[in-house]
Amino acid sequence: MAIDPSAKIHPSAVIADGATIGANATIGPFCVVGEEVTLANDVELKSHVVVEGWTDVGEGTVIFPFASIGHIPQDLKFGGERTKLEIGARNRIREHVTMNPGTTGGGGLTKVGDDGLYMMSVHVGHDCIVGNNVILANNASLGGHCIIEDNVVIGALAGVHQFCRVGRGAMIGGLAAVVADVIPFGTVMGDRADLHGLNLTGLKRRGVSRAEISGLRAAFKELFATGGSLKERAAVMQGETDNPWVKEVVDFILSESSRSISTVNHG
């Protein structure tokens, strides 16, 4: 056990031999920290938090009561292999959140980036790769092997199907069921989520220029027009555009994926 002398640990907390606790970490009442857990400097476990398995929690992350972090994947194929959960810095992980480590079949790592907000009862499944500045609202769930890029917002009670990708800056509406990949900066909604446009609010908040947004809107209209092939249109556009936001979208569409792309329902 390696506990920095500046760490503040409530006497009712249980810290297993082998755990590493960084400087100025705070571990509140009735928390449990497993033997392969590393809590970086300034991590705070509020109370009744359990962190288990081979789990690293980054500097300044705060975990709220009754969160269950690092317990074995919810995968019947899991046979006790040593796999990892890596959580970045300055995240806010709220009550009843669950985050599971990876599986050997999925690369052995679940990775959560920096500066995220994971609201009450969020689930991050095994082998997910989640970027920076991501927000998952209450009860949102990620199936296994999802890739969630930076600055994504996922609404309350939304679910993302296993192996789906959600591109940078996209927004998922509350209660949506996402069963196909979502382009960067797209907005999807619905019980089987269709693409409803671009996340213009998110683009403006990030300071994207009006001209670049206009170019992205024109490209969106062309890409998701009726008839023909989305990938063929994207391939043509890839060679013609100098707008970096458009390029990111077409590169996403043309990259390899086990899922289809969420499209506009013209009906």
Legacy VTK file of the C-alpha trace (Angstrom):
# vtk DataFile Version 3.0
C-alpha trace
ASCII
DATASET POLYDATA
POINTS 267 float
0.000 0.000 0.000
1.303 3.475 -0.921
-0.693 6.280 0.646
0.632 9.823 0.418
0.785 11.326 3.913
-1.287 14.317 2.780
-4.243 12.101 1.787
-7.347 12.417 3.969
-8.991 9.046 4.625
-12.087 8.566 6.763
-11.607 5.868 9.409
-14.576 3.874 8.065
-13.028 3.576 4.569
-11.424 0.274 3.541
-8.177 0.554 1.564
-6.720 -2.735 0.330
-3.005 -3.497 0.524
-1.463 -2.560 -2.823
-3.629 0.481 -3.516
-1.908 3.753 -4.408
-3.379 6.996 -3.056
-1.949 10.311 -4.303
-1.276 13.616 -2.612
-4.259 15.503 -1.194
-6.674 12.735 -2.175
-9.823 12.538 -0.054
-11.583 9.247 0.672
-14.866 9.710 2.480
-16.923 7.491 4.764
-17.573 3.847 3.853
-15.594 3.888 0.607
-13.785 0.753 -0.608
-10.590 0.924 -2.690
-9.182 -2.261 -4.219
-5.594 -3.507 -4.258
-4.850 -2.594 -7.908
-6.427 0.858 -7.785
-4.427 4.032 -8.286
-6.002 7.326 -7.239
-3.985 10.306 -8.503
-3.428 13.576 -6.669
-6.527 15.479 -5.529
-8.976 12.686 -6.349
-12.041 12.780 -4.097
-14.353 9.881 -3.272
-17.346 11.468 -1.531
-18.748 8.493 0.404
-19.948 4.911 -0.218
-17.883 4.751 -3.422
-16.374 1.435 -4.520
-13.360 1.423 -6.848
-12.097 -2.040 -7.725
-10.026 -3.929 -10.296
-7.043 -2.582 -12.217
-8.315 0.978 -12.244
-6.516 4.312 -12.555
-8.382 7.501 -11.634
-6.858 10.759 -12.889
-5.939 13.889 -10.993
-8.757 15.982 -9.580
-11.563 13.587 -10.495
-14.466 13.590 -8.026
-16.667 10.504 -7.577
-20.014 10.830 -5.801
-21.825 8.394 -3.488
-22.744 4.864 -4.559
-20.763 4.896 -7.794
-19.377 1.466 -8.738
-16.127 1.838 -10.631
-13.944 -0.934 -12.062
-16.001 -4.023 -11.273
-15.898 -6.847 -13.819
-17.470 -6.309 -17.266
-21.107 -7.182 -17.857
-20.072 -9.719 -20.470
-20.811 -13.436 -20.087
-17.606 -14.248 -21.986
-15.473 -12.602 -19.317
-13.389 -15.200 -17.521
-11.532 -13.182 -14.927
-8.784 -11.862 -17.217
-6.731 -8.911 -15.974
-8.081 -5.929 -17.878
-8.045 -2.215 -17.153
-10.214 0.852 -16.604
-8.445 4.178 -17.091
-10.225 7.393 -16.072
-8.708 10.782 -16.887
-8.389 14.017 -14.956
-10.996 16.399 -13.539
-14.041 14.277 -14.260
-17.257 14.557 -12.260
-18.730 11.099 -11.790
-22.091 11.359 -10.104
-24.223 9.046 -7.978
-24.752 5.401 -9.045
-22.514 5.634 -12.124
-20.992 2.345 -13.297
-17.817 2.075 -15.375
-16.405 -1.340 -16.317
-12.922 -2.390 -17.437
-12.176 -3.882 -20.833
-12.221 -7.464 -22.052
-9.478 -9.401 -23.801
-11.653 -9.643 -26.904
-12.002 -5.864 -27.044
-8.410 -4.863 -26.385
-8.453 -5.082 -22.607
-9.001 -1.380 -21.904
-11.895 0.941 -21.164
-10.640 4.518 -21.358
-12.429 7.673 -20.216
-10.856 11.048 -21.074
-10.542 14.300 -19.133
-13.032 16.935 -17.951
-16.179 14.877 -18.417
-19.492 15.019 -16.568
-21.180 11.661 -15.981
-24.528 12.323 -14.371
-26.564 10.038 -12.134
-26.762 6.334 -13.111
-24.712 6.631 -16.297
-23.164 3.386 -17.543
-19.894 3.125 -19.492
-19.577 -0.418 -20.805
-16.490 -2.546 -21.353
-13.928 -1.564 -23.998
-15.453 1.878 -24.569
-13.122 4.704 -25.542
-14.560 8.028 -24.397
-12.939 11.379 -25.248
-12.498 14.661 -23.421
-15.203 17.137 -22.369
-17.955 14.556 -22.791
-21.300 14.916 -21.017
-23.600 11.964 -20.376
-26.876 13.042 -18.763
-28.852 11.007 -16.232
-29.249 7.290 -17.050
-27.491 7.460 -20.420
-25.786 4.163 -21.286
-22.941 3.096 -23.559
-22.848 -0.499 -24.756
-19.516 -2.273 -25.048
-16.852 -1.196 -27.562
-18.362 2.256 -28.255
-16.138 5.121 -29.356
-17.323 8.509 -28.119
-15.178 11.361 -29.405
-14.443 14.727 -27.729
-17.180 17.235 -26.831
-20.081 14.818 -27.313
-23.296 15.406 -25.334
-25.621 12.443 -24.740
-29.077 13.219 -23.374
-30.868 11.623 -20.468
-31.999 7.998 -20.860
-30.323 7.681 -24.263
-28.643 4.407 -25.185
-25.751 3.847 -27.582
-25.562 0.371 -29.131
-22.361 -1.622 -28.774
-19.650 -0.906 -31.386
-21.201 2.434 -32.399
-19.064 5.512 -32.964
-20.233 9.007 -32.065
-18.159 11.706 -33.780
-16.676 14.790 -32.179
-19.105 17.489 -31.117
-22.239 15.440 -31.801
-25.360 15.680 -29.672
-27.671 12.755 -28.867
-31.204 13.684 -27.864
-32.765 12.414 -24.661
-34.358 8.930 -24.873
-32.684 8.271 -28.227
-31.679 4.732 -29.184
-28.496 5.047 -31.225
-27.919 1.965 -33.384
-25.676 3.463 -36.095
-22.624 5.732 -36.180
-23.230 9.463 -35.691
-21.191 11.903 -37.773
-19.112 14.619 -36.070
-21.216 17.676 -35.154
-24.460 15.836 -35.952
-27.615 15.856 -33.845
-29.685 12.683 -33.626
-32.938 11.902 -31.841
-35.740 9.373 -31.815
-36.427 5.887 -30.466
-34.247 4.644 -33.331
-32.197 7.762 -33.699
-32.253 9.507 -37.076
-29.956 12.358 -38.005
-31.811 15.644 -37.591
-29.113 18.124 -38.534
-25.934 19.623 -37.095
-25.130 20.513 -33.515
-24.980 24.222 -34.331
-25.080 25.275 -30.683
-21.990 23.211 -29.922
-20.144 24.549 -32.977
-20.878 28.155 -32.016
-19.769 27.540 -28.431
-16.434 26.317 -29.741
-15.939 29.494 -31.738
-16.313 28.033 -35.224
-16.617 30.889 -37.709
-19.884 31.694 -39.452
-18.292 30.987 -42.846
-17.086 27.553 -41.760
-20.489 26.709 -40.289
-22.165 27.800 -43.531
-19.800 25.531 -45.468
-20.529 22.638 -43.125
-24.297 23.155 -43.485
-24.000 23.147 -47.271
-21.891 20.002 -47.159
-24.394 18.332 -44.822
-27.236 19.080 -47.235
-25.264 17.628 -50.133
-24.028 14.558 -48.264
-27.456 13.551 -46.981
-29.482 14.340 -50.094
-31.872 11.665 -51.330
-30.686 9.084 -53.831
-27.217 7.761 -54.580
-24.536 6.629 -52.203
-23.475 8.557 -49.104
-19.947 7.168 -49.284
-19.581 8.074 -52.952
-20.629 11.652 -52.228
-18.261 11.753 -49.249
-15.352 10.462 -51.355
-15.883 13.201 -53.938
-16.177 15.858 -51.244
-13.026 14.613 -49.471
-10.930 15.577 -52.465
-12.556 18.965 -52.935
-13.042 20.575 -49.533
-10.602 22.768 -47.627
-13.031 23.305 -44.730
-11.518 21.340 -41.779
-14.944 20.710 -40.235
-16.304 19.225 -43.458
-13.140 17.166 -43.851
-13.606 15.698 -40.379
-17.150 14.625 -41.233
-16.258 13.009 -44.566
-13.205 11.269 -43.081
-15.484 9.849 -40.381
-17.990 8.603 -42.972
-15.270 6.946 -45.056
-13.386 5.295 -42.178
-13.868 1.640 -41.289
-16.736 0.761 -38.951
-18.833 -2.246 -38.065
-21.964 -0.057 -37.986
-23.777 1.979 -40.612
-24.048 5.782 -40.469
-27.091 7.492 -38.973
-28.868 9.291 -41.803
-31.689 11.766 -42.299
-35.185 10.323 -42.484
-36.670 12.094 -45.514
-40.077 10.575 -44.880
LINES 1 268
267 0 1 2 3 4 5 6 7 8 9 10 11 12 13 14 15 16 17 18 19 20 21 22 23 24 25 26 27 28 29 30 31 32 33 34 35 36 37 38 39 40 41 42 43 44 45 46 47 48 49 50 51 52 53 54 55 56 57 58 59 60 61 62 63 64 65 66 67 68 69 70 71 72 73 74 75 76 77 78 79 80 81 82 83 84 85 86 87 88 89 90 91 92 93 94 95 96 97 98 99 100 101 102 103 104 105 106 107 108 109 110 111 112 113 114 115 116 117 118 119 120 121 122 123 124 125 126 127 128 129 130 131 132 133 134 135 136 137 138 139 140 141 142 143 144 145 146 147 148 149 150 151 152 153 154 155 156 157 158 159 160 161 162 163 164 165 166 167 168 169 170 171 172 173 174 175 176 177 178 179 180 181 182 183 184 185 186 187 188 189 190 191 192 193 194 195 196 197 198 199 200 201 202 203 204 205 206 207 208 209 210 211 212 213 214 215 216 217 218 219 220 221 222 223 224 225 226 227 228 229 230 231 232 233 234 235 236 237 238 239 240 241 242 243 244 245 246 247 248 249 250 251 252 253 254 255 256 257 258 259 260 261 262 263 264 265 266
